[in-house]
């Protein structure tokens, strides 16, 4: 039976790996992104203290939510929340927020959970002239902020963490070479992670890492990641939609 390679940052990879193991499959942890705290969280702390002044806060990822709540004693009930995927809804639930006690906006189509589809469900007219906070990594897409600003909304962006590609040291190089020598299922939940994987495969012995990577099967939750995979020459891609339940269902169907 193929192994299931979980490529999320380690903190998010472990819970998913445990669920995969409970279904009788063999998970392997091989993170393709590292999440690091900011060297200076002063701006994030300031935004948390002023949160009640905003009409809405938008979070780009579960990591952004966790970082904000580390600085926040409780969520102001007057502030709406916008998220782009089921993982972020689950992160909010871990902090005690769901549809019963907070106003939460998220895309309606589980196959397309991004800034574009989030904008479709926001009441832009009601936000015009008000303040919106976007909590994100140190870098990322500007589409959401630009679209809101063009609609007359006062947007503040604040970094909550930084992302980095893991070092391909000797141990990880050996692990990757072994994984590529067999055909496995790879759970990849960001295009950036996929690009990091390609860069690592290019460094594998004898230059055959990319060819072997293109023979692997990828399970991805978003159409943009699927498009990135196919652009890189990966033909074996299963698109599941947002959320761990759909990822797990796709893996079970293959098993």
N, C-alpha and C positions, 0 to 999 in steps of 0.2 A: 504494500500500500504506500502511495506517495506520502512524504512528510508535508506538513503545512508550515511554511516559513512565515512567521509573523514579523513584519518589518516596522511596526510602529515604534515610537520612542518607548524606552523600557517601562516607564510607569504605566503607559496605556497598553503595552504588549502583554504584560503578565496576566491581567484579568481575562483578556481574550484567549490567551494560550490555555488557561485553566478550563475555560468553557469548551475549547476544542478537544482537550484531553478527556473531558467528561463525556464526550460523544464518541469516544473510542478511536480518535485520530491522534497522530503523534505530532505535537507542535515543536517547532524549533524557533528560538528567539534570535533574530538577526536584525537589530534596529538599523534603520537607514537614516534616521534623524536623531539628534540629541537636543534636548530642551534644557537651556541653562537660565538661571535667574539673572536679572539685570545686575550689573555692577553697582548701579545707583538707582534704587527704586523710588526716588523722591517724586518724580513726576507722576508715577502711578499712585503713590500714597496721596498726593495732592488731589488727583482726580477722584479718588475714593472719598476723600473728605468733602468734596464739592458735588458729589453725585446727585444730591437732592435738587440741584439747580438745573439738571438736564431733563428733557422730556423723554428721552430714550437713550439706552446704552446698547450698542451692537457689539457682539463678541464674535471674533473670526474662528475660534476654536475652543475646545475644552480647556486647553492650557491657559488661554486668556481668562476664562472664567475662574479657574482655580487660583490664578495669580491675583485677580481682583479681590476674590473673597478672602484671601489671606490678609488683605489690608482693610477689610470691611466688617464691622461688627454685625450689621444687619442690612437687608436690602430695603431702600425707601419704596414704599408701596406706590408712590405717585410716578415712579419711573418705569416706563415700559422697557421690554427687553427684546432684542432681535438676535437670532442665531441662524446658522445656515445648515445645520445637520442634526441627526438624531443623537450623535455623540455629545453635542453641546446641550441638547435637552436633558440627556442623562446626567451630565455634569451639573446642570442647574438643580436637578432632582436630588443629587447628593448633598447639595447645599440647602435643601428644603424648599425649593421653588418649583412650582408646576402651574398648570392652568387653573388650579383651584385658588391660588393666592397671588398670582402675578399675571400681568398681561404679556404674553410671549408671542412674538411673530416669527414664523419660519416658513421656508418654501413649501408649497403644496405638493410638488412633484418629487418623490424620493429619488428619482434618477438624476435630477438636476438641482442640486443643493449648492447654490453659489450666490454671489452678490447680485447677479442679474435676476435670478428668480426670487431672491429676498426682496428686491426693490418692487416686484410685482404685487407683493402682499402688504406693503407698507402704505399707510394713509399719508401720502406726501403732503397733501393740502393741509392736513391738521398739524404737520410738523413745520410748515413754512414759518419762518421768523423765530423759531425756537432753537434750543441747543440740543445737539446730539453728540454723544461720546462714542468713539469707536476704539475698542480695546483689541490690540493685535500684537504680533511679533515686531521685532525691530525693522523688518522689511515685509513687503507684501504688495498685493494689488491695490491700486488707487481707485478702482472703478466705483466702489460704494461711496467713498468720500466725495469724489468728483461729481457723481450724479446727485447726491444730496445738496451739495453746495450750489450746483447749477439750478436747483429748485428753490433757492432762497433760504436754505437751512444753515444754521451756524454749526459747523462741524469741528470738533476737536478730536485729534487722534493721539493715543498714548500707547507707548510700547509697554508690554507686560512681561516679556521674556525674549530670549534670542535663540535662534535655531542654528545648528551647525551639523556638518556631515561628520559622522564618526571616522576616526582614523582607521585606515586599513593596515593594522599592525600584523605581525607574523601569524598570530593566532587566528585573527579574523580572515586573513588571506587563506589560511589552510581550511578554515570552516567553509568559506565561500567556494573554494575549489571542490571540496567534497560535495557540497550541495549541487553544484553545477554538473557533477559527474553522474547525477541521477535526475530523473524527471520528477519535480515536486510542484506543489501548489504554493504560490506566493501571494499572500495578502498584502496589497500595497494600497495605502489610503491617502497618498498625495503624489502629485506629479513631481514635486521636488525630490521626494524619496526615490522615485523611479529614476530620475536623472542621476542621483547619487549612486544607485545600484549600477547603472550603465558605466559610470566612471570607474567604479571598483572592478567591474568585469573586464574592462580594458586593460587592467593591470595583472590579470591572471596569467599564469605561465603559458608560454608558447603562443600567446596571442589568440588562443581559441576560446577565451572566456565569453566574448560577445556572442559567438556562434552558439555556444552551449546555453547562454542565457535566452537566446531567441527560441530555444526549444522548450522552455519552461512554460507552465500555465499560470496565468495571473488572474486573481480575483480582485476586482476593484469596485468601489461604491459609487463612482461618479463618471459621467460620460466624458468629462475633460481628461480624466486620468486614462480612460480607455483610448481616447484619441491620441494621447501622448505615447502610450504603449505601442499602438499600431504605427505611429510615425517613426518610432525607433526600430521598427521591424519585428515586433512581437505579434505573431498571428493568433496565439492561443490566449484569448482574453474573455473572461466572463464578467459582465456588468451586472451588479446586484441591486444597486440602489442604496440609500443611506441607512445606516444602523447595523449593529452587530447581528441582529436576528436574521437579516437578509444575507449577510456574509456567511453565517453559520449554515443557513438553509442551502446555499449554493455549494458549500463544502460537503455537506451531508449527501447531496444529490450525486456528487461525483464519487463519494466513497461507496 
